[in-house]
Amino acid sequence: MSLRTPLGTVLGRGAARGGVHHWWMQRVTAVALLPLTAWLLYSLLTLRLADHATVSAWIGERWHPLLLSITVLTMAWHSMLGVQVVIEDYVHQPALKTTTLLFSQFAHVLTALSAVYAVLHIAFRSF
């Protein structure tokens, strides 16, 4: 038996603080994508030739593999957060919502890992 009131038991629990982290992460990833996307677009538009060999060589240069991997991971995370909000807002059946959320997260993680693997494979092959 507890001497705490029901209000004292529930304070600081529940959904009251869960959404703020999600909201902040979506804003942080959006702000992080601004310079990363600007760098990526500038770098690709200033390439002299746009053939496969030139782009592969560009991926293997200096910091490009690291920056590309960070860009891909940030884009995937930002996309996953956005799709999660849409699913939570518009899918009303609990079983379908859970299944869709799991599939979405799995697809985003698989896509991000595949892209990072491709970047690293090209980068290490160009040495």
C-alpha positions in Angstrom: 0.0 0.0 0.0 1.3 3.4 -1.0 0.6 6.7 0.7 1.2 8.6 -2.5 -1.8 10.3 -4.2 -2.8 9.2 -7.7 -1.5 12.5 -9.0 1.9 12.0 -7.3 2.1 8.6 -8.9 1.6 9.7 -12.5 3.6 12.9 -12.5 6.7 12.7 -14.8 5.4 9.5 -16.5 3.5 8.8 -19.6 3.4 10.6 -22.9 3.8 14.1 -21.5 7.5 14.2 -22.3 8.0 11.6 -25.1 7.2 13.8 -28.1 9.7 16.5 -27.4 12.7 14.3 -28.1 11.2 13.2 -31.4 10.4 16.8 -32.4 13.9 17.9 -31.5 15.6 15.1 -33.4 13.6 16.0 -36.5 14.7 19.6 -36.2 18.3 18.7 -35.5 18.5 16.4 -38.5 16.9 19.0 -40.7 19.5 21.6 -39.6 22.3 19.1 -40.1 21.1 18.3 -43.6 21.4 22.0 -44.7 25.2 22.1 -44.9 25.5 18.5 -45.9 23.1 18.8 -48.8 24.7 22.1 -49.9 28.2 20.4 -49.8 26.9 17.4 -51.8 25.1 19.5 -54.5 28.1 21.8 -54.9 30.6 18.9 -55.1 28.6 17.0 -57.7 27.8 20.0 -59.8 31.4 21.1 -60.0 32.6 17.7 -61.3 34.0 18.1 -64.8 32.7 14.8 -66.1 29.6 13.1 -64.8 30.6 9.6 -65.8 30.8 6.6 -63.5 34.6 6.6 -63.2 34.8 10.3 -62.3 32.1 10.0 -59.6 33.7 6.8 -58.2 37.1 8.6 -58.0 35.4 11.6 -56.3 33.8 9.3 -53.7 37.2 7.9 -52.8 38.9 11.3 -52.3 39.8 12.6 -48.8 36.8 13.2 -46.6 34.1 12.4 -49.2 33.3 8.9 -48.0 32.8 10.1 -44.4 30.7 13.1 -45.4 28.6 11.0 -47.8 28.0 8.3 -45.0 27.0 11.0 -42.6 24.7 12.6 -45.2 23.1 9.2 -45.9 22.6 8.3 -42.3 21.2 11.7 -41.4 18.8 11.6 -44.4 17.6 8.2 -43.5 17.0 9.2 -39.8 15.2 12.3 -40.8 13.0 10.4 -43.2 12.3 7.7 -40.7 11.1 10.3 -38.1 8.9 12.0 -40.7 7.3 8.8 -42.0 6.7 7.7 -38.4 4.7 10.8 -37.6 2.6 10.3 -40.8 1.9 6.7 -39.9 1.1 7.5 -36.3 -1.3 10.3 -37.4 -3.1 8.6 -40.2 -3.1 4.8 -39.5 -5.8 4.2 -36.9 -5.9 0.4 -36.6 -3.4 -0.7 -33.9 -2.2 -3.9 -35.6 -1.7 -2.2 -39.0 0.0 0.8 -37.3 2.5 -1.5 -35.5 3.2 -3.5 -38.6 3.6 -0.4 -40.8 5.9 1.3 -38.3 8.1 -1.9 -38.0 8.3 -2.2 -41.8 9.1 1.5 -42.2 11.9 1.3 -39.7 13.3 -1.9 -41.2 13.2 -0.4 -44.7 15.0 2.9 -43.5 17.7 1.0 -41.7 18.2 -1.4 -44.6 18.4 1.5 -47.1 20.9 3.5 -44.9 23.2 0.5 -44.3 23.1 -0.5 -48.0 24.0 3.1 -49.0 26.9 3.3 -46.5 28.1 -0.1 -47.6 28.1 1.1 -51.2 30.0 4.3 -50.4 32.6 2.5 -48.4 32.9 -0.3 -51.0 33.5 2.3 -53.8 35.9 4.3 -51.5 38.1 1.4 -50.5 38.1 0.0 -54.0 39.5 3.3 -55.4 42.7 3.1 -53.4 
